């Protein structure tokens, strides 16, 4: 990924190899180079430690133009599926880690920093993060609970380490 600064924000664009990787591994997700955005269906066929095999897909949009410093490109679930699941289970949308604008809360900034402090951020790793997030959503949709404990919201987790 090549990064660029515009104003106070950091954006990135996929190089040719990453575009090819995305086209090969997510053929229903189309990267628009000029817009630095991707649209379409993100598909996965995964089994995590919980042992449940899930094959599914979500309609998403990825905006590579705007990222908060040392964070992820913005990903939106545009098919409203998570919103429908929240309503079905009488959950607040944020409990399923989606903001009102449909943007997904994929990873806390501190976790991102810890994970990528010593290794490069690549489209392959980014798609793994999206994959595990969507797997969690599909599992929740099917069973009414997550396959593993979800990340805490915001920075409240820090209160255990500092005196407020």
Buried (B, 14 or more C-beta within 10 A) or exposed (E): BEEEEEEEEBBBBBEEEBBEBBEEEBEEBEBEEEEBBBBBBBBBEBEBEEEBEBEBBBBBBBBBBBBEEEBBBBBBBEBEBBBEBBEEEEBEBEBBBBEEEBBBBBBBEEEBEEEBEEEEBBBEEBBEBBBBBBBBBBBBBEEEEBBEEBBEEEEEEEEEEEEE
